[in-house]
Amino acid sequence: VNRNSSTLTALPTQTRREGQTLSVHICQGADGMALSADGKTAFVYCQFDHKLQRIQALGDTLAVVGQTELASEVLPPETALGRKMFFSAVDPRMTSPTVGLACESCHLEGREDGHVWQFPDGPRQTPGLAGRQLDATAPYHWAGLFPTVHDFFKETVVGRMGGMGLTHTEGENLKGFINSMKAPENPLQSRPDLADSLVRGKQAFVKANCATCHVPEQAFADGLNHDVRTLTSLDRLELLGSDGIEAKGVEFPKLDVVNTPSLLGLGRTAPYLHDGKVVTLRGRINDARSPQKDGKDHGDTSMLSDQEIS
């Protein structure tokens, strides 16, 4: 079952010959199925359409032979539309047939894939989206190039995914769904045995002036770009054309500053930094124990003890 393309595909086990694969279009949001005892009927529940569909092999084709609506939508209509766009790799507004990507291809369930991708502007780690308070963390992109979410959608959806693009209303629907996604579960929350440790950790966060850039009242960001010595010679400043989309076939200049990312959901979004060069939070904090104190340091934790860092 292919959720992002809303298809069910049957792969024969007895041959690898071309043309033996069978597919049928199904409703949206399916990510699993059950088979009948004889293996000839598949039952699929489509989460986004709230329907149970029955699929059978009829000769050399697969066909939906029945369906039952089991529930009604609980999300606001606009949010439900945004969800369908987020998960679709066949919606021409979101992607082209030659690309076939969904937002969810990299931002799995609205989170991230743990990968570092090679783009023309350098290696970039996939940031999480769920629970990150999108409206409070402008500008967008690791280089802070896009002042609004709609500007960022244009570059991502049209420039990288090959889609036709979104109207303002469609962009608001997509943004609304992203904002509706809950933050990843945090195993350190609601644990009485860690209450004292968390209080001391917050004190260490303040002591090391982490909140100077990662402002708690601004979703642990500051909306600014900084030179914090995390950039390398591989990092370039992505140039945008008059349409707000990445320019093609041009030499990008060196990137000098990087946008402050939110720290929300940090425990579930390794690796760290824009290029994913740091694998653990402890490694990131330890890197700041020997600052050069020239205003370009990525924090200064030299005053923290090992216990405070823990």
C-alpha positions in Angstrom: 0.0 0.0 0.0 1.5 3.3 -1.1 0.1 6.1 1.0 1.7 9.0 -0.8 0.4 7.9 -4.2 -2.9 6.4 -3.0 -2.3 3.1 -4.8 -2.3 -0.6 -3.9 0.3 -2.6 -5.8 0.6 -6.4 -6.2 4.1 -7.8 -6.9 4.2 -11.4 -8.2 6.6 -13.6 -6.3 7.1 -16.2 -9.0 8.5 -13.9 -11.8 10.5 -10.7 -12.4 9.2 -10.1 -15.9 8.2 -6.6 -16.8 4.5 -5.9 -16.9 3.6 -8.3 -14.1 3.0 -5.6 -11.5 -0.7 -4.8 -10.9 -1.8 -1.5 -9.4 -5.1 0.1 -8.5 -6.0 3.6 -7.3 -7.4 3.6 -3.7 -8.6 6.3 -1.4 -6.2 8.5 0.6 -4.3 7.8 3.7 -3.9 4.1 3.7 -0.7 2.7 5.2 -1.6 -1.0 5.7 -3.9 -3.8 4.7 -5.3 -7.1 5.7 -5.6 -10.1 3.4 -8.4 -12.7 3.4 -7.4 -16.3 4.3 -7.2 -17.3 0.6 -5.1 -14.3 -0.2 -7.4 -13.1 -3.0 -9.1 -10.1 -1.2 -7.3 -7.1 0.4 -9.0 -4.9 2.9 -7.6 -1.4 3.2 -8.6 1.4 5.6 -8.0 4.9 4.2 -7.4 7.2 7.2 -7.9 10.5 5.3 -11.2 9.4 3.6 -12.4 7.3 6.5 -13.4 4.4 4.2 -12.7 0.7 4.3 -12.2 -0.6 0.8 -12.3 -4.1 -0.5 -9.9 -4.9 -3.4 -9.8 -8.1 -5.5 -7.8 -9.4 -8.4 -10.1 -9.8 -11.4 -8.1 -11.5 -14.1 -5.1 -9.4 -14.9 -6.3 -6.3 -13.0 -6.9 -5.2 -9.4 -10.3 -3.5 -8.7 -12.0 -1.9 -5.8 -15.1 -4.0 -5.5 -16.7 -2.3 -2.4 -16.2 0.3 0.2 -17.8 1.4 3.5 -17.5 4.8 5.2 -16.6 4.1 8.8 -16.2 7.5 10.4 -16.6 11.2 9.7 -13.9 13.9 9.6 -12.9 15.4 12.9 -10.4 17.9 11.6 -11.6 21.3 10.3 -12.2 21.1 6.5 -9.2 23.4 5.7 -6.9 21.3 7.9 -8.1 18.1 6.3 -7.3 19.5 2.8 -3.9 20.6 4.0 -3.2 17.1 5.3 -4.0 15.5 1.9 -1.6 17.9 0.2 1.1 17.2 2.7 1.0 13.4 2.1 0.4 13.4 -1.7 3.1 12.6 -4.2 0.7 12.7 -7.1 -1.1 16.1 -6.6 0.1 18.2 -9.5 0.0 21.3 -7.3 2.6 19.7 -5.0 4.9 17.7 -7.4 5.4 16.7 -11.0 5.1 13.2 -12.3 8.8 13.1 -13.0 9.6 13.9 -9.4 6.9 12.2 -7.4 7.7 13.6 -4.0 5.4 14.4 -1.0 6.3 16.7 1.9 6.1 13.5 3.9 8.8 11.9 1.8 11.4 13.7 3.9 9.3 15.0 6.8 8.0 11.6 7.9 4.7 12.1 9.8 5.7 15.7 9.9 8.9 15.0 11.7 12.2 14.3 9.8 14.1 11.5 8.2 17.4 11.8 10.0 19.3 12.3 6.7 21.6 15.0 5.4 20.8 15.8 1.8 23.2 17.3 -0.8 21.7 20.5 -2.3 23.3 23.1 -4.6 23.8 25.3 -1.5 25.5 22.5 0.5 24.7 19.6 2.8 21.4 20.2 4.7 19.9 18.2 7.5 16.1 17.7 7.4 14.4 19.7 10.2 11.4 18.5 12.0 8.1 20.3 11.4 5.6 18.8 13.9 5.2 20.9 17.0 7.8 23.5 15.9 5.4 26.5 16.1 5.9 27.5 12.4 4.4 30.9 12.7 6.8 31.9 15.5 10.0 30.9 13.7 10.3 33.1 10.6 12.3 33.6 8.5 12.6 30.1 7.0 15.3 28.0 5.4 18.7 27.4 7.0 19.9 30.7 5.4 16.8 32.6 6.5 16.0 33.5 2.9 12.2 33.3 3.1 10.3 35.9 5.2 7.0 34.0 5.1 5.9 30.4 5.0 4.3 31.0 1.6 7.7 32.1 0.2 9.2 28.9 1.5 6.4 26.8 0.0 7.0 28.4 -3.4 10.7 27.4 -3.4 10.1 23.9 -2.0 6.9 22.9 -3.8 7.7 24.5 -7.2 11.5 24.7 -7.2 12.4 21.4 -5.7 9.3 19.2 -5.9 8.3 20.3 -9.3 4.7 21.2 -8.4 2.5 23.8 -10.1 2.3 25.8 -6.8 -0.3 26.7 -4.3 -2.7 29.6 -4.1 -2.6 31.6 -0.9 -5.6 29.8 0.5 -4.1 26.4 -0.3 -0.9 27.5 1.3 -2.8 28.5 4.4 -4.5 25.0 4.5 -1.1 23.3 4.3 0.4 25.6 6.9 -2.6 25.0 9.1 -2.1 21.2 9.0 1.6 21.5 9.8 0.7 23.7 12.8 -1.9 21.1 13.9 0.6 18.3 14.1 1.6 17.4 17.7 5.2 17.6 18.8 7.0 14.2 19.0 6.5 12.5 22.3 9.2 13.4 24.9 10.2 10.5 27.2 11.7 13.0 29.6 8.5 14.8 30.4 6.0 13.8 33.1 8.7 11.8 35.0 8.7 12.8 38.7 12.2 11.2 39.2 13.6 13.8 36.7 11.9 16.9 38.1 15.0 18.2 40.0 17.3 17.4 37.1 15.1 19.4 34.7 15.1 22.4 37.0 18.9 22.3 37.2 19.1 21.9 33.4 17.0 25.0 32.9 19.4 26.9 35.3 22.4 25.7 33.2 20.6 26.8 30.0 20.3 30.3 31.4 23.8 30.3 33.0 25.4 29.5 29.6 23.3 32.2 27.9 21.7 29.7 25.5 18.5 31.8 25.7 20.3 34.8 24.1 19.6 33.2 20.7 17.2 30.4 21.5 14.6 32.6 23.2 12.0 30.5 25.1 9.3 33.1 24.3 10.0 32.8 20.6 9.8 29.0 20.2 13.5 28.8 21.3 14.7 30.8 18.2 15.3 34.5 17.6 14.4 35.1 14.0 18.0 36.2 13.2 21.0 34.9 11.2 24.4 34.5 12.9 28.0 33.5 12.1 28.6 30.8 14.7 31.4 29.0 13.0 29.3 26.0 12.0 29.6 26.8 8.2 32.2 25.2 5.9 33.5 25.9 2.4 30.8 23.6 1.1 28.0 26.0 2.3 26.8 28.5 -0.3 24.2 31.2 -0.3 21.3 30.0 -2.5 20.4 32.6 -5.1 16.8 33.2 -5.9 15.3 34.4 -9.2 12.7 37.1 -9.6 10.1 34.4 -9.1 11.5 33.6 -5.6 12.7 30.2 -6.8 16.3 28.9 -6.7 18.3 30.2 -9.7 19.6 27.5 -12.0 23.1 27.3 -13.5 24.7 30.0 -11.4 27.6 30.0 -9.0 26.3 30.5 -5.5 28.5 32.8 -3.3 29.8 31.6 0.1 27.3 31.5 2.9 28.4 33.6 5.9 25.5 33.3 8.4 22.9 30.7 9.3 19.4 31.1 10.7 18.8 30.2 14.4 16.7 27.0 14.4 14.1 26.3 17.1 15.0 23.8 19.8 11.5 22.4 20.2 11.5 18.6 19.7 15.3 18.6 19.9 15.5 15.1 21.5 13.9 13.5 18.4 15.7 15.3 15.6 19.3 14.1 15.5 21.7 14.7 13.8 22.3 18.4 14.7 23.4 21.6 13.0 22.4 22.6 9.5 24.7 20.0 8.0 24.1 17.2 10.6 27.8 17.1 11.5 27.0 16.7 15.2 25.4 13.4 16.2 24.6 14.0 19.9 23.4 16.9 22.0 26.3 16.3 24.4 28.7 16.6 21.5 27.2 20.0 20.6 27.4 21.3 24.1 31.0 20.0 24.6 32.1 21.8 21.4 31.2 25.1 23.1 33.5 24.5 26.1 36.4 26.2 24.5 35.0 29.4 23.0 37.2 32.0 21.2 35.1 34.8 22.7 35.1 37.0 19.6 31.4 37.2 19.1 31.2 34.3 16.6 31.0 31.4 19.0 28.2 28.9 19.0 27.6 29.4 22.7 29.9 29.2 25.6 29.5 26.3 28.0 33.0 26.6 29.5 31.5 27.6 32.9 29.3 24.5 33.1 30.3 21.5 35.1 30.0 17.9 33.7 26.9 17.5 35.9 25.3 20.7 34.6 25.9 19.6 31.0 24.3 16.3 31.8 
